[in-house]
Amino acid sequence: MKWLSDVSLTPHHTFGLPARAQAIVEAHCVQDLQEIWQASDYHNSPKLVVGEGSNLLFCQDFEGVVVLNRLKGITIDNHADHYLLHVGAGEPWHAFVAWSIDNAMPGLENLALIPGCVGAAPIQNIGAYGVEFAERCAYVDIYHPDTGNQRRLSCDECQFGYRDSIFKTPAMQGWVITQVGFRLDKAWKPVLKYGALAELDSQQATPKGIFDAVCAIRRAKLPDPSVCGNAGSFFKNPVLDSEQATKLKVSYPDVPLFSAPLGQKKVAAGWLIDQCGLKGKRQGGARVHPQQALVITNAENAISDDVIRLAKHVVSHVYTRFGVRLEHEVRLIDQQGETTLEAQ
Ligand SMILES: Cc1cc2nc3c(=O)[nH]c(=O)nc-3n(C[C@H](O)[C@H](O)[C@H](O)COP(=O)(O)OP(=O)(O)OC[C@H]3O[C@@H](n4cnc5c(N)ncnc54)[C@H](O)[C@@H]3O)c2cc1C
């Protein structure tokens, strides 16, 4: 294994902000993970597992080891009515989705072009265009490098919710996702309920057609991180109880509300931010994207402090105007590990 010390993290996260790590190393197998955690030079240093860094904001230099998860491999079990795919956590997500479509195993086409690695998909239960990872999840394999324990969590045990799962809870601290199981039913049904996909003809729709449509929509709508640094949606869509949602609808009849479990409603955070006139708002080199209010970009040599100040400004304006508290979807990392916007 190749260890590098005092390394720039700029190329290892899609915001592309300046930050450094004490050390960085790639893990290609479970044995590598064990050796990294046992390395005497870094025994007491915090460890951060990273895929492509597409959901990360480094608030300060990280005083620990960044472990790039590069556990690869895909195997297929062909069952009568479904395929069961076993996929290494370090496989790039979009390439895996494209491979599944090319190999006539549809079901993930709505999730095309989401950046990141397969191993991060369960963590925030990635979702787009009417499909969530949870709907295709068979299991998640995890490994605890400190103890050597391994476990397989069923889909139910993962406790998936909207951009949420057990992997965001303290119970999963210290565990690394090593492999993900996907169940793709052979009786394929197109999911065309969301946005521009609703214009497609369900009789004519093919997995490849939907895959291409999703890629085209995303390329047209979202800033490409290789051109303009960002981490996708900075905030989650707030979930409101029915009383809060009704109050909001009475005051703002145009507010976009969507059904959520348990009779709750999700409100489009982008709409709230837009109503506050914050599209295009700048703070240093950071900017609220002029077309996508949910996305904060590294418009021009931003530093993490610019992004943090801008994000706080957005939260405070939306709260003052609507009484709705935005929560960040992006994971914030300080010197020792995970932190929150409020703590910055
Ligand atoms: C342009 C753009 C568009 C996006 N669109 C969407 C979208 O449509 N829907 C959506 O849900 N998300 C979206 N995202 C967010 C992001 O792509 C996903 O959250 C993705 O799953 C992150 O993968 P990653 O490998 O980059 O994770 P990272 O950013 O590297 O890590 C994210 C978190 O997971 C942890 N982690 C990563 N891998 C492991 C592992 N193997 N074991 C344990 N912990 C791990 C990290 O420590 C960190 O806390 C978008 C991001 C961008 C930049």
The ligand as an ORCA input file, in Angstrom:
! r2SCAN-3c Opt
* xyz 0 1
  C     -23.310     17.068     -9.117
  C     -23.825     16.180     -8.013
  C     -25.082     15.624     -8.111
  C     -25.570     14.795     -7.092
  N     -26.817     14.268     -7.242
  C     -27.320     13.467     -6.272
  C     -28.634     12.900     -6.418
  O     -29.303     13.083     -7.422
  N     -29.101     12.137     -5.398
  C     -28.362     11.879     -4.280
  O     -28.859     11.178     -3.397
  N     -27.118     12.395     -4.118
  C     -26.576     13.176     -5.083
  N     -25.328     13.715     -4.933
  C     -24.560     13.437     -3.697
  C     -23.510     12.303     -3.844
  O     -23.272     12.014     -5.193
  C     -23.956     11.029     -3.136
  O     -24.185     11.270     -1.772
  C     -22.925      9.896     -3.270
  O     -23.484      8.680     -2.833
  C     -21.634     10.169     -2.507
  O     -20.696      9.177     -2.887
  P     -19.150      9.364     -2.606
  O     -18.482      8.073     -2.935
  O     -18.630     10.550     -3.324
  O     -19.144      9.597     -1.040
  P     -18.173     10.578     -0.218
  O     -18.566     11.985     -0.486
  O     -16.767     10.190     -0.474
  O     -18.571     10.203      1.264
  C     -19.826     10.579      1.792
  C     -19.950     10.059      3.222
  O     -19.966      8.638      3.219
  C     -18.856      8.090      3.968
  N     -18.405      6.919      3.198
  C     -18.120      6.867      1.875
  N     -17.836      5.594      1.510
  C     -17.937      4.830      2.628
  C     -17.769      3.427      2.901
  N     -17.425      2.566      1.944
  N     -17.954      2.995      4.172
  C     -18.294      3.866      5.166
  N     -18.474      5.199      4.966
  C     -18.285      5.670      3.719
  C     -17.843      9.214      4.037
  O     -17.009      9.102      5.166
  C     -18.753     10.446      4.099
  O     -19.248     10.634      5.410
  C     -24.792     14.529     -5.946
  C     -23.504     15.091     -5.848
  C     -23.019     15.896     -6.878
  C     -21.631     16.468     -6.773
*
